[in-house]
Amino acid sequence: MILAALALWPGFAAHAQDAFTDVTVRGTAVVRFENSREKPLGIVTDTQGDVFVLRGADALWQPAVGGMALVRGDQLRTGARSGALIDLRDGTALKLGPVSLLAFDETAQGQKGAASGVAAMEHGKLWASVSPGGDLERVIIQSGGAVFDTEQGAVFIEADRQNNVCVDVFSGSLNARSMADPAAVLVLESNQRMVVEGAALGAPGAISASFNQSDDAYTCLSQTVQKDAGAAGAALVFSIGDSGAAEAEIVVLGTALVIFSSGQQQADTQTYTSSEGALVFTAEAAVPDTAEAEAVVYEDVVITTSTMVTFKAEEQACTTAPAISSVSVSGQAVSQGGSAVVTVDTCGAVTMNIEGEASAACGEVSSMTVTAGGESLSVELGGASWAATMDVESSTPVTVTAAAKDSSGNQSESFSFTVELRREVAAPTVEILKVAHLDAADITGVAEVYRDNLESGRFVVTGAAASENCTVKTVEVSLDNGASWVKAQDTPNWNYSFSPAQGVYQIVARAADELGTVSEDMIQPIEAAYYSKTQEDTLREVFEAMLQAYKNKDTSTFSGYTSSAYSSNYDSIEDKTNLENSLDNKFAAFATIALRYKINDIIISGDDGRVTFQWDASSSGTGYSQFAVFIFTREPDWKFVTVRDDNTFLRYTSIADIVTISAGKTTLVADEADNTTITVTVKDSAGNPVADGTEVTFSASSGDIVSTSTTMTGKTTVTYTAGNVPGTVTVTAAVGAAQASLTLTLQPEHAPLPPD
């Protein structure tokens, strides 16, 4: 066993020939190592009770004492209520507990070029406090079907005679290897325990105890019943171990030396033979004549002649298996082979409590093993009750198996059942809060989004998602009413942005929790129309289209841009109907409509917009004589709602109210030939030119002028011819009650002669 264990470390094979000579293994005999370059591996620093050492090829065990050096091949054994302290030369401190057997060796070279201390523990208890230093690289301990090694740490190893081993690591770390698969390494960390059955390494479990080598009662294995000597003359029956013999019969010739665990030796000249595989002899001669005779325990009886064979005491064992009952999962009773369904309304791992009772007919229940899906669970055992917990996330049924072991080593039948986790979780909720600059709650129709509503050129949709008992993992947004989906950023307050193309988007959102449960789609998508122009651009287009309709004498188109809620404070255009009538009258009165304008500013605030501009009704010239403001609202398109302009060109009354008159020149010669052009402009009360063909009446206090003339675009011109009487002349133009006059000066034809 040690030979196989040592082969796991690099450098061993190269030095094997120098390190070993004539190794022979029989039965459970420990391998002896012979090397002429002997060097002490450690020192026995103290002993308590019965402690014996077997040197090299010696056949007799000798009492061990403090200060005794230990070399390769030495074996150390302890009796009941006995122990030994050993210091290895690297500073490692060992404590060999009661009823224990330990053999020593060291490798020739380890991984770092230094030797490694090696011990083989047949059975019993061993405390080891391993410290780096000295010339030993690590400590290697073989027990049962496993090999353990460590460079530093505090560990406890316990082995029974059934090839079961338990290891507790209190600090540092420990490497564990199975002799069946030495290439595979399992690392035990601080505060972990491993149980090895045969060569099968168990799963690490947690421990909470502290390292205390003075606690001889400390154990991590179920204890076997030991054989007591009883009264003198009682018969002890020993089963035959593996002696290496060809048949199941042991024959020892010559004088047999019987060594009991109490350390007493008895020479017996009889030959012990058993064709049934058992040796029977009395204990009378072997029991010391003391008051403590009844306390003597016989674990091993060694009969030696030319070889060494170990026999184990055979107890008439109780074989009734323990029973498991009253099993429940999170308060739900479950039977053998049955199933438990645990329903929750949450996500994440669910901790389930597994509880039950176990009873033993042979001694007490010493341990419980519970596995879930093949993984070992930590079990709390208290009297007849036991409990374990497991965390479950998946809805896949998990097979749980429980088994009990009693103090006699009997194991119960496996109690198996399945556990299924069902979740009844409410689907998450999701809502859209904003579409670009618009609050989603305020959107009742198509949401209009313009280029100036984007954020750094991107169309942004924001919202929120929630789950009552779970975590929202993802939010997705669709721009085509669910035909395709894209992932939003952040949760639960999410956002999604994209570079839009002009068109209409049908926006919906959905959320999924950590289980993949998806929210219900929104009943109605939010419809958003994106325009690649700015809001100012669209209002400008509406305004210019209105004025073009005015210049085109198109009342219908102009009215289409006007809100039904239009109103103003000006006569004849107080509401939309009067405005349309005014435009119709004006368009009928003139063959052409002249209008020049210049936009000064466009301002938009929410759904309100205003256009400030200058204008003039003359078809030629420069500059603008009038100032106006048109006000619009979004319905959802821009609509004209009012005007602010006292002289607005939208009013038309056709009643002459304003007449102006001017002359090409105001001074003429009174020669009945000189003349000048008289120009008259006629406007209605709204300041608009009167209708073409409006008749203007002229009169002059002297001279010659036509009596009537008609207007064209609000103007008419006539010629005035001077008379022959010098002086002033008043010329008057009248349209109905409206009129205007000017004064002309007539000079004499010839200047007067100077006085005599």
C-alpha positions in Angstrom: 0.0 0.0 0.0 2.8 2.5 0.9 4.7 1.4 -2.1 1.7 2.2 -4.3 1.1 5.5 -2.5 4.7 6.7 -2.9 4.6 6.1 -6.6 2.3 9.1 -6.9 5.1 11.6 -6.2 7.7 12.7 -8.8 11.2 11.7 -8.1 10.2 8.5 -6.3 10.9 6.1 -9.1 14.4 7.4 -9.7 15.4 6.6 -6.2 13.4 3.4 -5.6 16.3 1.1 -6.0 18.4 2.9 -3.4 15.6 3.2 -1.0 14.2 -0.3 -0.7 15.6 -3.8 -0.4 13.9 -7.2 -0.2 10.4 -6.0 0.5 7.9 -8.8 1.3 4.2 -8.3 2.0 2.2 -11.0 3.6 -1.3 -10.6 5.0 -1.6 -7.3 6.7 2.1 -7.1 7.5 3.6 -3.6 7.1 6.4 -3.1 4.5 9.8 -2.7 5.9 12.4 -0.4 4.3 16.1 -1.1 4.5 18.8 1.5 3.7 22.3 1.7 5.0 22.2 5.5 5.0 19.8 5.5 8.0 18.6 8.8 9.4 16.0 9.3 12.2 12.6 10.3 10.9 11.4 11.5 14.3 11.4 11.1 18.0 8.9 9.7 20.5 8.6 12.6 22.9 6.1 11.2 25.4 4.0 8.1 26.0 1.0 7.3 28.1 -0.3 3.8 29.0 0.7 0.9 26.8 2.8 2.0 23.8 5.0 -0.5 21.9 7.4 -0.3 19.0 8.4 -3.0 16.5 11.8 -2.4 15.0 12.7 -3.4 11.4 12.8 -7.1 11.0 12.3 -7.8 14.8 9.5 -10.3 15.7 8.9 -8.9 19.2 7.2 -5.7 20.2 9.1 -3.7 22.7 7.8 -1.0 25.1 8.3 2.5 23.6 9.7 5.3 25.8 10.2 9.1 25.5 13.3 10.1 23.6 13.2 7.0 21.4 14.2 7.7 17.8 12.0 6.4 15.0 13.5 5.3 11.6 12.1 3.9 8.4 10.4 0.6 8.9 9.5 1.2 12.6 5.9 0.5 13.7 4.2 2.1 16.8 1.1 0.8 18.4 -1.0 1.9 21.4 -3.3 0.0 23.8 -6.6 1.1 25.3 -6.5 4.5 27.1 -3.0 4.9 25.7 -1.2 7.4 23.4 2.1 8.6 22.1 3.5 12.0 21.0 6.0 12.1 18.1 8.0 15.0 16.6 9.2 14.5 13.0 12.4 16.2 12.0 10.6 18.9 10.0 8.8 20.1 13.1 5.6 18.2 12.5 3.9 17.1 15.7 1.9 13.8 15.7 -0.4 12.3 18.4 -1.2 8.6 18.1 -4.4 7.9 19.9 -5.6 4.8 21.8 -5.8 1.4 20.1 -3.8 2.6 17.0 -1.1 1.2 14.8 1.3 3.4 12.7 4.2 2.5 10.5 6.9 5.0 9.3 8.9 5.6 6.2 10.2 8.5 4.1 10.6 8.9 0.3 14.0 9.4 -1.2 13.0 12.6 -3.0 9.8 14.7 -3.4 8.6 17.3 -5.9 11.0 20.0 -4.5 14.0 17.8 -4.1 13.5 17.1 -0.4 12.4 13.9 1.3 8.8 13.4 2.4 7.8 11.9 5.7 5.5 8.9 5.1 3.3 7.0 7.6 0.9 4.1 7.1 -2.0 3.9 9.7 -3.6 0.5 9.9 -6.2 1.6 12.4 -6.9 4.0 15.2 -6.6 7.8 15.5 -3.9 10.2 14.5 -3.6 14.0 15.1 -1.0 15.8 12.9 0.1 19.4 13.1 2.3 19.8 10.0 4.7 22.8 9.8 6.9 23.5 6.8 10.6 23.4 7.5 13.5 21.1 8.1 14.5 18.7 5.3 11.1 17.0 4.9 9.0 18.5 2.0 5.6 17.2 3.1 3.9 14.5 5.3 2.2 11.6 3.5 -0.2 9.3 5.3 -1.7 6.2 3.8 -4.7 4.7 5.5 -7.3 2.2 4.2 -7.7 2.7 0.4 -6.5 6.3 0.3 -3.4 8.4 0.5 -3.3 11.9 2.0 -0.5 14.5 1.9 0.0 18.0 3.2 2.8 20.6 3.5 1.1 22.6 6.3 -2.0 22.3 8.4 -3.8 20.6 11.3 -5.6 17.3 10.5 -7.2 14.4 12.3 -7.3 10.9 10.7 -9.3 7.9 12.0 -9.4 4.4 10.5 -11.3 1.3 11.5 -10.7 -2.3 10.8 -13.3 -2.4 8.0 -11.1 -0.2 5.8 -13.1 2.9 6.5 -11.2 6.2 7.0 -12.3 9.6 8.1 -10.2 12.9 7.7 -10.9 16.2 9.4 -8.9 19.3 8.2 -8.9 22.0 10.8 -6.5 24.4 9.1 -4.4 24.5 5.9 -5.3 22.0 3.2 -4.9 18.3 2.4 -4.6 16.4 -0.9 -6.6 13.1 -1.0 -6.0 10.3 -3.5 -7.7 7.0 -4.0 -5.5 4.0 -4.4 -7.9 2.9 -7.1 -7.3 6.2 -9.1 -4.1 7.8 -7.8 -4.0 10.4 -10.6 -7.1 12.1 -9.4 -6.6 14.6 -6.6 -9.3 15.9 -4.3 -8.3 19.0 -2.2 -9.8 19.4 1.3 -9.7 22.9 2.7 -9.9 24.2 6.2 -12.9 23.0 8.3 -13.8 20.2 5.9 -14.3 16.4 6.4 -14.0 13.5 4.1 -15.1 9.9 4.7 -13.4 7.1 2.6 -15.1 3.7 2.3 -12.6 1.3 0.9 -11.0 3.2 -2.0 -14.1 5.5 -2.6 -13.5 9.1 -1.7 -16.6 10.7 -0.2 -17.7 14.3 -0.9 -16.2 16.9 1.4 -18.5 18.2 4.2 -18.3 21.0 6.7 -17.1 20.7 10.3 -17.2 23.1 13.2 -15.0 21.5 15.7 -11.5 22.7 16.7 -8.2 20.9 16.7 -7.6 19.3 20.2 -5.2 16.4 20.3 -5.8 15.8 24.0 -9.4 14.8 23.3 -9.1 11.0 23.0 -12.8 10.7 22.7 -13.0 12.8 19.5 -14.2 10.7 16.6 -15.5 11.1 13.0 -16.2 7.4 12.3 -18.9 5.1 13.6 -17.1 3.0 16.3 -17.0 -0.8 16.2 -17.8 -3.0 19.2 -14.6 -4.3 20.9 -14.2 -7.6 22.6 -13.7 -7.6 26.3 -11.8 -10.3 28.0 -14.5 -11.0 30.6 -13.9 -13.5 33.3 -10.8 -15.7 33.4 -11.1 -18.9 31.4 -13.6 -17.4 28.9 -13.2 -18.4 25.3 -12.2 -15.8 22.7 -12.9 -16.6 19.1 -10.8 -14.9 16.4 -11.5 -14.9 12.7 -8.6 -15.6 10.4 -7.3 -12.6 8.5 -5.5 -12.6 5.1 -2.3 -14.5 5.7 -1.4 -15.1 2.2 -1.9 -18.9 2.6 -3.2 -20.9 -0.2 -6.1 -22.3 1.8 -8.5 -20.9 4.4 -6.5 -22.7 7.2 -3.8 -21.3 9.3 -1.2 -23.8 10.9 1.4 -22.3 13.2 4.2 -24.8 14.1 6.5 -24.6 17.0 6.2 -22.2 19.8 3.6 -19.5 19.3 4.0 -16.1 20.9 0.7 -14.5 21.7 0.7 -10.7 22.1 -2.5 -9.0 23.4 -3.3 -5.3 23.1 -2.7 -5.0 26.8 1.0 -5.7 26.1 1.0 -9.0 28.0 2.9 -11.8 26.4 2.1 -15.5 26.9 4.2 -18.4 25.6 2.2 -21.4 24.5 3.7 -24.6 23.2 0.5 -25.9 21.6 -0.2 -25.9 17.9 -3.4 -24.0 16.9 -5.3 -25.4 13.9 -8.7 -24.7 12.6 -10.2 -26.1 9.4 -13.2 -23.7 9.9 -11.1 -20.6 9.7 -11.0 -19.8 13.5 -8.5 -20.2 16.3 -10.0 -20.8 19.8 -8.0 -20.5 23.0 -8.7 -19.3 26.5 -7.9 -15.9 27.9 -7.0 -17.1 31.4 -3.2 -17.1 31.0 -3.3 -13.8 29.1 -5.3 -11.7 31.5 -3.1 -9.8 34.0 -3.9 -10.5 37.6 -5.0 -6.9 38.5 -8.1 -5.0 39.5 -8.3 -3.6 35.9 -8.5 -7.1 34.3 -12.1 -6.6 33.1 -11.0 -3.4 31.2 -8.4 -5.2 29.0 -9.5 -5.1 25.4 -8.2 -7.6 22.8 -8.3 -5.9 19.4 -5.4 -7.8 17.9 -3.9 -11.2 18.6 -0.6 -11.7 16.8 0.8 -15.2 16.5 4.4 -15.1 15.2 6.8 -17.8 14.2 8.7 -17.2 10.9 6.0 -14.8 9.7 3.4 -12.4 11.1 -0.3 -12.9 10.8 -3.0 -10.6 12.3 -6.4 -11.9 13.5 -9.4 -9.8 14.5 -11.8 -10.5 17.3 -15.2 -11.8 16.1 -18.3 -10.5 17.9 -21.6 -12.1 17.6 -23.1 -9.0 16.0 -26.6 -7.7 15.9 -27.7 -7.5 12.3 -31.1 -5.8 12.4 -31.0 -2.8 10.1 -32.1 0.6 11.3 -35.5 2.0 10.1 -36.4 5.4 8.6 -39.8 6.9 9.1 -41.9 10.1 9.3 -40.1 11.7 6.4 -41.4 15.1 5.3 -40.3 17.8 2.9 -41.0 21.4 4.0 -43.8 20.1 6.2 -45.3 17.8 3.5 -45.3 14.1 4.4 -43.7 11.7 1.8 -43.7 8.0 1.7 -41.1 5.5 0.4 -41.1 5.8 -3.4 -43.5 8.7 -3.3 -43.1 12.3 -4.4 -43.6 15.8 -2.8 -44.5 18.8 -4.8 -43.5 22.1 -3.2 -45.2 25.2 -4.7 -43.8 28.7 -4.3 -44.6 32.1 -5.7 -41.0 33.3 -5.8 -38.0 33.1 -8.1 -34.4 32.1 -7.1 -33.3 29.1 -5.0 -35.8 27.6 -2.6 -34.5 26.1 0.6 -36.4 22.9 1.4 -36.3 21.3 4.8 -36.1 17.5 4.8 -36.9 15.9 8.2 -37.5 12.4 9.5 -36.9 9.9 12.2 -34.5 6.9 12.4 -34.6 4.1 14.9 -32.0 1.4 15.6 -32.5 -2.1 17.1 -28.7 -2.6 17.5 -27.3 0.2 19.6 -28.0 3.7 18.4 -28.3 5.5 15.1 -24.7 6.7 14.6 -25.0 8.4 11.2 -27.4 9.5 8.5 -26.7 9.9 4.9 -29.0 12.0 2.7 -28.3 12.7 -1.0 -30.2 14.8 -3.4 -29.6 14.3 -7.1 -26.5 12.3 -6.2 -25.0 15.1 -4.1 -24.5 14.6 -0.3 -26.4 16.9 2.0 -25.3 18.0 5.5 -27.4 16.2 8.0 -28.1 17.1 11.6 -28.7 14.0 13.8 -30.3 14.4 17.3 -31.5 11.3 19.0 -34.1 9.7 16.9 -34.7 12.8 14.7 -32.6 14.0 11.7 -32.9 16.9 9.4 -31.2 18.2 6.2 -31.8 21.1 3.9 -31.4 21.5 0.1 -31.5 24.4 -2.2 -33.6 23.8 -5.4 -33.8 26.2 -8.4 -34.9 23.9 -11.3 -38.3 22.5 -11.8 -36.8 19.2 -12.8 -37.8 16.5 -10.1 -34.9 15.6 -7.8 -34.4 12.2 -6.3 -33.7 12.2 -2.6 -32.3 9.2 -0.8 -31.8 8.8 2.9 -30.0 6.0 4.7 -29.2 5.4 8.4 -26.3 3.5 10.0 -26.3 2.2 13.6 -23.4 1.8 16.0 -23.1 -1.9 15.0 -22.4 -0.9 11.4 -25.8 -2.0 10.1 -27.3 0.2 7.4 -30.9 0.7 6.7 -32.6 0.3 3.3 -32.5 3.4 1.3 -35.6 5.6 1.7 -36.1 7.2 -1.7 -38.6 9.8 -3.0 -38.7 12.6 -5.5 -39.1 16.3 -4.9 -40.6 18.7 -7.5 -40.5 22.4 -7.4 -43.4 24.2 -8.9 -43.6 28.0 -9.3 -46.8 30.0 -9.6 -45.2 33.4 -10.3 -47.1 36.4 -11.6 -45.8 37.6 -14.9 -43.8 40.8 -14.8 -45.4 44.1 -15.9 -44.0 46.7 -18.3 -45.0 50.2 -19.3 -43.8 52.8 -21.7 -43.4 56.2 -20.0 -42.1 58.5 -22.7 -41.9 58.4 -26.5 -39.2 61.0 -27.4 -40.3 64.2 -25.7 -43.9 63.1 -25.1 -45.4 61.6 -22.0 -47.0 58.3 -23.1 -50.0 58.9 -20.8 -50.8 62.1 -22.8 -50.7 60.4 -26.2 -54.2 59.8 -27.5 -53.6 59.6 -31.2 -50.5 59.5 -33.3 -47.5 60.9 -31.5 -45.6 63.3 -33.8 -41.9 63.4 -33.3 -39.6 65.8 -35.1 -35.9 66.0 -35.7 -35.5 68.6 -33.0 -37.2 66.2 -30.5 -34.4 63.7 -30.8 -31.6 63.3 -28.3 -28.2 63.5 -30.1 -30.0 62.4 -33.2 -31.6 59.3 -31.6 -35.3 58.5 -31.0 -35.5 57.6 -27.3 -38.2 55.4 -25.7 -38.2 55.0 -21.9 -40.3 52.9 -19.5 -40.4 50.8 -16.4 -40.8 47.1 -15.6 -41.6 45.4 -12.4 -42.1 41.9 -10.9 -43.8 41.2 -7.7 -41.5 38.4 -6.3 -38.9 38.0 -9.0 -36.2 40.1 -10.7 -36.8 41.6 -14.1 -34.0 40.3 -16.3 -34.7 41.7 -19.7 -37.0 44.2 -21.5 -37.5 44.1 -25.2 -39.0 46.8 -27.5 -40.8 46.3 -30.8 -41.2 49.1 -33.3 -43.5 47.1 -35.6 -46.2 46.0 -33.2 -44.4 42.8 -32.2 -43.2 41.5 -35.5 -39.6 41.9 -34.3 -38.0 42.7 -31.0 -34.8 44.3 -29.8 -33.3 44.4 -26.3 -33.6 47.6 -24.2 -30.9 48.9 -21.9 -31.1 48.7 -18.1 -33.8 47.3 -15.9 -36.2 47.8 -14.3 -36.1 51.5 -15.5 -35.3 50.8 -19.1 -34.6 52.8 -22.3 -34.2 52.1 -25.9 -32.9 54.5 -28.6 -32.5 54.2 -32.3 -31.7 56.3 -35.4 -35.1 56.8 -37.0 -36.2 57.0 -40.6 -39.2 59.1 -41.5 -42.3 57.1 -41.1 -44.7 55.6 -38.6 -43.7 53.3 -35.7 -46.0 51.1 -33.7 -44.2 50.8 -30.3 -44.8 48.0 -27.8 -42.6 46.6 -25.0 -42.4 43.3 -23.0 -40.4 42.2 -20.0 -39.1 38.8 -18.8 -38.1 37.7 -15.3 -35.3 35.4 -14.2 -37.5 32.4 -14.9 -38.2 33.5 -18.4 -41.8 34.4 -17.7 -42.8 37.1 -20.2 -45.2 39.9 -19.5 -48.4 40.3 -21.5 -48.1 42.5 -24.5 -49.6 45.9 -24.4 -53.2 45.9 -25.6 -52.7 48.8 -28.0 -49.3 49.9 -29.4 -48.3 53.5 -29.2 -48.2 54.9 -32.8 -45.5 57.5 -33.4 -44.9 59.4 -36.7 -41.4 60.6 -37.1 -40.7 63.6 -39.3 -37.1 64.3 -40.5 -37.9 68.1 -40.4 -38.0 70.3 -37.3 -41.2 71.6 -35.9 -40.2 75.1 -37.1 -39.8 73.7 -40.6 -43.3 72.2 -40.5 -44.9 75.4 -39.2 -43.1 77.4 -41.8 -44.4 75.1 -44.5 -48.0 75.6 -43.3 -47.6 79.4 -43.0 -46.1 79.7 -46.5 -48.8 77.4 -48.0 -51.5 79.6 -46.4 -50.1 82.8 -47.9 -49.6 81.2 -51.3 -53.3 80.1 -51.2 -54.1 83.8 -50.4 -52.1 85.0 -53.3 -53.7 82.4 -55.5 -57.1 83.6 -54.4 -57.8 80.1 -53.1 -60.2 80.5 -50.2 -60.8 76.7 -49.8 -57.1 75.9 -49.3 -56.6 78.8 -47.0 -59.5 77.7 -44.9 -58.1 74.1 -44.8 -55.2 75.5 -42.8 -57.5 77.4 -40.5 -58.8 75.9 -37.2 -62.6 75.7 -36.6 -61.7 77.5 -33.3 -60.3 80.5 -35.2 -61.3 83.9 -33.8 -60.1 87.5 -33.9 -60.9 91.0 -32.5 -61.2 92.6 -36.0 -64.5 93.5 -37.8 -65.5 91.3 -40.6 -63.1 88.4 -39.7 -64.3 87.7 -36.1 -64.7 83.9 -36.8 -63.8 81.4 -39.5 -67.1 82.0 -41.4 -66.6 85.7 -41.6 -62.9 85.2 -42.5 -63.9 83.0 -45.5 -66.5 85.6 -46.6 -64.0 88.4 -46.4 -61.5 86.4 -48.5 -64.2 85.5 -51.1 -65.2 89.2 -51.5 -61.6 90.3 -51.8 -60.7 87.6 -54.3 -63.8 88.5 -56.4 -62.9 92.2 -56.3 -59.4 91.9 -57.7 -58.0 90.3 -60.8 -54.7 89.7 -58.9 -53.7 89.8 -55.3 -50.3 91.3 -54.5 -48.5 90.5 -51.2 -44.9 90.6 -50.2 -43.7 89.3 -46.8 -40.7 88.5 -44.8 -40.7 86.0 -41.8 -38.9 87.4 -38.8 -39.3 84.6 -36.3 -41.0 81.2 -35.6 -41.5 80.2 -32.0 -43.0 76.9 -30.8 -44.0 76.1 -27.2 -45.7 72.8 -26.7 -48.6 72.6 -29.1 -48.6 76.4 -29.7 -46.7 78.2 -32.5 -46.5 81.7 -33.8 -45.0 83.3 -36.9 -44.0 86.9 -36.8 -43.5 88.6 -40.2 -43.5 91.9 -42.1 -45.7 92.5 -45.2 -46.8 94.9 -47.9 -49.7 94.7 -50.4 -47.9 96.5 -53.2 -46.6 94.3 -56.0 -43.4 96.3 -56.4 -41.0 98.3 -54.3 -38.8 97.5 -51.4 -39.4 97.5 -47.7 -42.5 96.5 -45.8 -45.1 98.8 -44.4 -46.9 96.4 -42.1 -46.1 94.1 -39.2 -48.2 91.0 -38.2 -48.4 87.8 -36.1 -50.2 84.6 -37.1 -50.8 82.2 -34.2 -51.2 78.4 -34.7 -52.1 75.3 -32.7 -51.5 71.6 -33.3 -54.6 69.6 -34.0 -52.4 67.5 -34.5 -51.4 69.3 -37.7 -50.7 73.0 -37.4 -53.9 75.1 -37.7 -54.3 78.9 -37.9 -56.2 80.2 -34.8 -55.9 84.0 -34.8 -54.1 87.1 -36.2 -52.6 90.2 -34.5 -52.4 93.0 -37.1 -54.6 96.1 -37.0 -54.2 96.5 -40.8 -54.4 92.8 -41.7 -54.8 92.0 -45.3 -57.4 89.4 -44.4 -60.1 92.0 -43.9 -62.1 93.3 -46.9 -65.3 95.5 -46.7 -65.5 97.0 -50.3 -66.8 100.3 -48.8 -64.5 103.3 -49.6 -63.3 104.8 -46.4 -59.9 106.2 -47.1 -59.1 108.5 -50.2 -55.7 110.0 -50.8 -54.9 112.5 -53.7 -51.6 113.7 -55.1 -50.4 115.7 -58.1 -47.4 115.3 -60.4 -46.7 119.0 -59.8 -48.5 121.6 -57.8 -47.5 124.8 -59.6 -48.7 125.5 -63.2 -48.9 128.4 -65.7 -52.3 129.9 -66.2 -52.2 129.6 -70.0 -55.0 127.1 -70.5 -52.4 124.6 -71.7 -50.2 123.6 -68.8 -51.3 120.4 -67.0 -50.4 117.8 -64.3 -51.4 114.2 -63.4 -53.7 113.7 -60.4 -53.4 110.3 -58.7 -56.1 109.0 -56.3 -55.9 106.0 -54.0 -59.1 104.5 -52.5 -59.1 101.9 -49.6 -61.9 100.4 -47.6 -62.2 100.5 -43.9 -59.9 97.5 -43.5 -57.2 99.3 -45.4 -57.6 97.2 -48.5 -57.8 98.7 -52.0 -61.4 99.0 -53.1 -62.7 96.8 -55.9 -61.6 97.5 -59.4 -63.9 99.8 -61.3 -64.9 101.8 -58.3 -66.0 105.3 -59.6 -64.2 108.4 -58.4 -65.7 111.8 -58.9 -63.4 114.8 -59.6 -64.0 118.6 -59.4 -61.8 121.7 -59.7 -62.5 125.3 -58.7 -61.0 126.5 -62.1 -59.3 124.9 -65.0 -60.3 121.6 -66.7 -60.5 118.1 -65.2 -62.6 115.0 -66.1 -65.6 114.5 -63.8 -65.3 110.7 -63.2 -62.8 107.9 -63.4 -62.7 104.2 -62.2 -60.0 102.5 -60.1 -57.7 99.6 -60.8 -56.2 97.9 -57.8 -57.4 100.8 -55.7 -56.0 103.6 -57.9 -57.0 105.9 -60.7 -55.2 108.8 -62.5 -56.6 111.9 -64.4 -55.2 115.0 -66.0 -55.8 118.5 -64.8 -55.4 121.5 -67.3 -54.8 125.0 -66.0 -57.2 127.9 -66.8 -56.1 131.5 -67.7 -56.7 133.1 -64.3 -53.8 133.1 -62.0 -54.3 132.2 -58.4 -55.0 128.9 -56.5 -57.2 126.0 -57.5 -58.8 123.3 -55.3 -59.0 119.8 -56.8 -61.3 117.3 -55.1 -61.7 113.5 -55.5 -64.7 111.8 -53.9 -66.0 108.2 -53.6 -69.3 108.3 -51.8 -68.9 110.1 -48.5 -65.1 109.7 -48.6 -63.1 112.4 -50.3 -59.8 114.2 -50.4 -58.6 117.6 -51.9 -55.3 119.3 -52.8 -54.4 122.9 -53.8 -52.6 123.9 -57.1 -51.0 127.3 -57.8 -51.5 129.0 -61.2 -49.0 131.6 -62.2 -49.5 134.4 -64.8 -48.4 133.6 -68.3 -46.1 136.7 -68.6 -44.4 138.6 -65.8 -45.8 142.1 -65.1 -43.9 145.1 -66.6 -41.9 147.1 -64.2 -43.5 150.4 -63.0 -42.7 153.6 -64.8 
